[in-house]
Amino acid sequence: MCKNIVEKGNLEKPLIIFNRTLRRAQDLGQQLPGGKTQVVTDILEALALSDIIFTCVGDDKAILDIVSTLASEGDLTNKLLVDCSTVHPDTTERLAHIPRSKRASFVACPVFGAPAMADTGQLVCVLAGPTEDVERVKPYTTGVMGRASIDFSGQEPSKATQLKVIGNTFILSMVETLSEGHVVAEKSGLGVENLQRFLETMFPGPYVAYSKRMSDGDYYKREEPLFNVDLARKDAGHALSIAKESGTRMRAVEVADGHLADVQRQMGSKGDIAGIYGAVRRESGLNFEN
């Protein structure tokens, strides 16, 4: 996302980069064109040097801590905060209130897409908040960070994260369905290769990509997960919470979350959402690894 803002965002000044792990910020800065970024070691320095502040972190507590620190220790006056994190809609409501109380603005901008899509500027951005604030963010979304935007201008910021959380259950259900299909294909004698040919013909795109990650063993071999199991369970928990509060159930998510719990037991923090395949294999009498 930073790379694409630097390369296509028509910035007048260097992009300010801050990460709670300094080495990550430094590594990112070194990967981008010289003179186009400035790495800072203090979040308040990043705030002081910026007009628009994009944030993207892993969980609700982290983003609440960050925004609370900015509000209590820095000057938010006339700043625009744009949060791209996947968090519970209730958290987004709390986040939106903090800058508003400090004469600042807030836009929710969660994104759909794997890291590879972020690298190539192919994310789908979901924008929600006051219309005039969303308009200030749009120049950095479609054609820069993303291939398209879903525009909820004029709606509460929490609508964006509500869609993001529910939307992520489609991905979770896809991985669950593929995992079950792979295991049944293997144990019934159809063969994973024949299933793969069906998927390539009928469902090109994400289905095929995840299917290959399963058949190639990528779901347990990689050092860094593409979609961390802890974050996947966090998202599933948010979805189940939304469903419960609205008087409904998401049974497919409940099943997938149970398998994610097994992935955690097998792989710990290195587990990936695609590890659901290993969990389904285990409960079917096969080894977790294929």
C-alpha positions as CSV (number, residue, x, y, z in Angstrom):
1,M,0.0,0.0,0.0
2,C,2.8,2.4,0.9
3,K,4.7,1.5,-2.3
4,N,1.7,2.3,-4.5
5,I,1.0,5.6,-2.7
6,V,4.6,6.6,-3.3
7,E,4.6,5.5,-6.9
8,K,1.1,6.7,-8.0
9,G,-0.2,9.0,-5.3
10,N,1.3,12.3,-6.7
11,L,2.7,13.2,-3.3
12,E,4.2,16.7,-2.9
13,K,6.4,15.5,0.0
14,P,7.9,12.2,1.2
15,L,5.6,9.6,2.7
16,I,6.1,9.4,6.4
17,I,6.5,5.8,7.6
18,F,6.1,4.6,11.2
19,N,5.9,1.1,12.5
20,R,5.9,-0.1,16.1
21,T,8.7,-2.4,15.0
22,L,11.3,0.1,13.7
23,R,13.2,-2.5,11.6
24,R,10.0,-3.1,9.5
25,A,9.7,0.6,8.8
26,Q,13.4,0.8,7.8
27,D,13.2,-2.2,5.6
28,L,10.2,-0.8,3.8
29,G,11.8,2.6,3.3
30,Q,14.9,0.9,1.8
31,Q,12.7,-0.9,-0.7
32,L,11.1,2.3,-2.0
33,P,12.6,5.0,-4.2
34,G,15.2,7.2,-2.5
35,G,13.9,10.6,-1.3
36,K,10.3,9.5,-1.5
37,T,9.9,8.3,2.1
38,Q,10.9,9.4,5.6
39,V,11.1,6.8,8.4
40,V,10.3,8.2,11.9
41,T,10.8,6.5,15.2
42,D,8.0,8.2,17.1
43,I,4.3,8.1,16.3
44,L,3.8,11.6,17.5
45,E,6.5,12.8,15.1
46,A,4.6,11.0,12.3
47,L,1.4,12.8,13.4
48,A,3.1,16.2,13.4
49,L,4.5,15.8,9.9
50,S,1.3,14.5,8.3
51,D,-2.0,15.8,7.2
52,I,-3.6,12.5,6.3
53,I,-2.7,9.5,8.5
54,F,-3.3,6.0,7.3
55,T,-3.3,3.2,9.9
56,C,-3.4,-0.5,9.4
57,V,-2.8,-2.9,12.3
58,G,-3.8,-6.4,13.3
59,D,-6.4,-6.1,16.0
60,D,-8.8,-3.9,17.8
61,K,-6.7,-3.2,20.9
62,A,-3.7,-2.1,18.8
63,I,-5.6,0.5,16.8
64,L,-7.5,1.8,19.9
65,D,-4.2,2.2,21.7
66,I,-2.6,4.0,18.8
67,V,-5.5,6.5,18.2
68,S,-5.9,7.1,21.9
69,T,-2.2,7.9,22.1
70,L,-2.4,10.3,19.2
71,A,-5.4,12.0,20.8
72,S,-4.0,12.3,24.3
73,E,-0.4,13.2,23.5
74,G,-0.5,14.8,20.1
75,D,-2.3,17.6,18.3
76,L,-5.0,16.1,16.0
77,T,-6.4,19.5,15.0
78,N,-7.4,19.4,11.3
79,K,-5.9,16.0,10.8
80,L,-7.6,13.2,8.8
81,L,-7.3,9.7,10.2
82,V,-7.9,6.8,7.8
83,D,-8.0,3.4,9.3
84,C,-7.6,0.4,7.0
85,S,-7.6,-2.2,9.8
86,T,-10.1,-5.1,10.0
87,V,-11.9,-4.5,13.3
88,H,-15.3,-4.9,14.9
89,P,-17.8,-2.2,13.8
90,D,-18.1,-1.2,17.5
91,T,-14.4,-0.5,17.6
92,T,-14.7,1.7,14.5
93,E,-17.5,3.7,16.2
94,R,-15.2,4.3,19.1
95,L,-12.3,5.2,16.8
96,A,-14.5,7.7,14.9
97,H,-15.5,9.5,18.1
98,I,-11.9,10.1,19.3
99,P,-10.6,12.4,16.5
100,R,-14.0,14.1,16.2
101,S,-13.7,15.2,19.8
102,K,-10.3,16.7,18.9
103,R,-11.4,18.7,15.9
104,A,-10.1,16.1,13.5
105,S,-11.8,13.8,10.9
106,F,-12.0,10.0,10.5
107,V,-12.7,7.7,7.6
108,A,-12.9,3.9,7.7
109,C,-11.1,2.3,4.7
110,P,-10.7,-1.5,5.3
111,V,-9.5,-3.3,2.2
112,F,-10.1,-6.7,0.6
113,G,-7.2,-8.5,-1.0
114,A,-4.2,-10.7,-0.2
115,P,-0.7,-9.2,0.2
116,A,0.1,-9.9,-3.5
117,M,-2.9,-7.8,-4.5
118,A,-1.7,-5.0,-2.2
119,D,1.7,-5.1,-3.9
120,T,0.2,-4.7,-7.3
121,G,-2.4,-2.1,-6.3
122,Q,-5.4,-4.5,-6.9
123,L,-7.1,-4.1,-3.5
124,V,-10.8,-3.3,-3.1
125,C,-11.2,-0.3,-0.7
126,V,-14.4,0.2,1.3
127,L,-14.8,3.9,2.2
128,A,-17.2,5.3,4.8
129,G,-17.5,8.5,6.7
130,P,-18.5,12.2,6.0
131,T,-18.6,12.8,2.3
132,E,-16.1,15.6,2.2
133,D,-13.6,13.5,4.2
134,V,-14.1,10.5,1.9
135,E,-13.4,12.7,-1.1
136,R,-10.0,13.5,0.4
137,V,-9.1,9.8,0.6
138,K,-10.3,8.8,-2.8
139,P,-7.2,10.0,-4.7
140,Y,-5.2,7.3,-2.9
141,T,-7.6,4.4,-3.4
142,T,-8.8,3.5,-7.0
143,G,-5.9,3.5,-9.4
144,V,-3.4,3.8,-6.5
145,M,-3.8,1.3,-3.7
146,G,-6.7,-0.5,-5.3
147,R,-8.5,-1.5,-8.5
148,A,-11.9,-0.4,-7.2
149,S,-13.7,1.2,-4.3
150,I,-17.0,0.5,-2.6
151,D,-18.2,4.0,-1.6
152,F,-20.3,4.5,1.5
153,S,-19.9,8.2,1.6
154,G,-22.2,9.9,4.1
155,Q,-22.7,6.7,6.1
156,E,-21.2,5.9,9.5
157,P,-17.6,4.6,9.3
158,S,-18.7,1.4,11.1
159,K,-20.6,0.4,7.9
160,A,-17.3,-0.2,6.2
161,T,-15.9,-2.5,8.8
162,Q,-19.3,-4.3,9.1
163,L,-19.0,-5.1,5.4
164,K,-15.4,-6.1,5.7
165,V,-16.0,-8.5,8.6
166,I,-19.0,-10.1,6.8
167,G,-17.1,-10.1,3.5
168,N,-14.2,-12.0,5.1
169,T,-16.6,-14.8,6.0
170,F,-17.0,-15.5,2.2
171,I,-13.3,-16.1,2.0
172,L,-13.4,-18.3,5.1
173,S,-16.3,-20.3,3.7
174,M,-14.4,-20.7,0.4
175,V,-11.4,-22.1,2.1
176,E,-13.5,-24.5,4.2
177,T,-15.4,-25.7,1.1
178,L,-12.1,-26.3,-0.8
179,S,-10.6,-28.1,2.1
180,E,-13.5,-30.5,2.4
181,G,-13.6,-31.0,-1.3
182,H,-9.9,-31.8,-1.5
183,V,-10.2,-34.4,1.3
184,V,-13.2,-36.0,-0.2
185,A,-11.6,-36.1,-3.6
186,E,-8.6,-37.8,-2.2
187,K,-10.3,-40.3,-0.1
188,S,-13.1,-41.2,-2.6
189,G,-10.7,-41.9,-5.4
190,L,-11.6,-39.0,-7.6
191,G,-8.1,-37.5,-7.1
192,V,-7.1,-33.9,-6.2
193,E,-5.7,-33.4,-9.8
194,N,-9.2,-34.1,-11.3
195,L,-10.8,-31.7,-8.8
196,Q,-8.2,-29.1,-9.7
197,R,-9.2,-29.3,-13.4
198,F,-12.8,-28.7,-12.4
199,L,-11.9,-25.6,-10.3
200,E,-9.7,-24.2,-13.1
201,T,-12.6,-24.5,-15.5
202,M,-15.5,-23.4,-13.3
203,F,-13.9,-21.1,-10.6
204,P,-10.7,-19.4,-11.9
205,G,-9.1,-16.9,-9.6
206,P,-9.1,-17.2,-5.8
207,Y,-10.5,-20.8,-5.7
208,V,-7.7,-22.1,-7.9
209,A,-5.1,-20.1,-6.0
210,Y,-6.1,-21.5,-2.6
211,S,-6.6,-25.0,-4.1
212,K,-3.0,-25.0,-5.4
213,R,-1.7,-23.7,-2.0
214,M,-3.4,-26.8,-0.5
215,S,-2.2,-29.4,-3.0
216,D,1.3,-28.0,-3.1
217,G,1.6,-28.1,0.7
218,D,2.1,-24.3,1.0
219,Y,-0.4,-24.2,3.8
220,Y,2.2,-25.7,6.2
221,K,5.5,-25.1,4.5
222,R,5.7,-21.3,4.4
223,E,7.6,-19.4,7.1
224,E,5.3,-16.5,7.2
225,P,1.5,-17.0,6.8
226,L,-0.4,-15.1,4.1
227,F,-3.5,-14.9,6.2
228,N,-2.4,-15.5,9.8
229,V,-4.6,-18.0,11.7
230,D,-4.9,-15.7,14.8
231,L,-6.2,-12.9,12.6
232,A,-8.5,-15.2,10.8
233,R,-10.0,-16.3,14.1
234,K,-10.3,-12.7,15.2
235,D,-12.3,-11.9,12.1
236,A,-14.5,-15.0,12.5
237,G,-15.1,-14.0,16.1
238,H,-16.2,-10.6,15.0
239,A,-18.6,-12.1,12.4
240,L,-20.1,-14.5,14.9
241,S,-20.6,-11.6,17.3
242,I,-22.4,-9.5,14.7
243,A,-24.6,-12.5,13.9
244,K,-25.4,-13.2,17.5
245,E,-26.2,-9.5,18.2
246,S,-28.6,-9.5,15.2
247,G,-30.4,-12.7,16.3
248,T,-28.8,-15.0,13.6
249,R,-26.2,-17.7,13.2
250,M,-23.4,-18.3,10.7
251,R,-23.0,-22.0,11.0
252,A,-20.4,-22.3,8.2
253,V,-18.3,-19.8,10.1
254,E,-18.7,-21.8,13.3
255,V,-17.4,-24.9,11.5
256,A,-14.5,-23.1,9.9
257,D,-13.6,-21.5,13.2
258,G,-13.4,-24.9,14.8
259,H,-10.9,-26.0,12.2
260,L,-8.9,-22.8,12.6
261,A,-8.6,-23.6,16.3
262,D,-7.1,-26.9,15.3
263,V,-4.7,-25.1,13.0
264,Q,-3.6,-23.0,16.0
265,R,-2.9,-26.2,18.0
266,Q,-0.9,-27.7,15.2
267,M,1.1,-24.7,14.0
268,G,0.8,-21.9,16.5
269,S,1.3,-18.4,15.2
270,K,2.8,-19.7,12.0
271,G,-0.6,-21.1,11.0
272,D,-2.4,-19.9,7.9
273,I,-6.1,-19.8,7.0
274,A,-5.4,-22.4,4.3
275,G,-4.3,-24.7,7.1
276,I,-8.0,-25.5,7.5
277,Y,-7.2,-28.1,4.9
278,G,-4.8,-29.8,7.3
279,A,-7.4,-29.7,10.1
280,V,-10.1,-31.3,7.8
281,R,-7.5,-34.0,6.8
282,R,-6.8,-34.8,10.5
283,E,-10.5,-35.2,11.4
284,S,-10.8,-37.5,8.3
285,G,-8.0,-39.8,9.4
286,L,-5.2,-38.3,7.4
287,N,-2.0,-36.5,8.4
288,F,-2.2,-32.7,8.8
289,E,0.5,-32.4,6.2
290,N,-0.2,-33.8,2.7
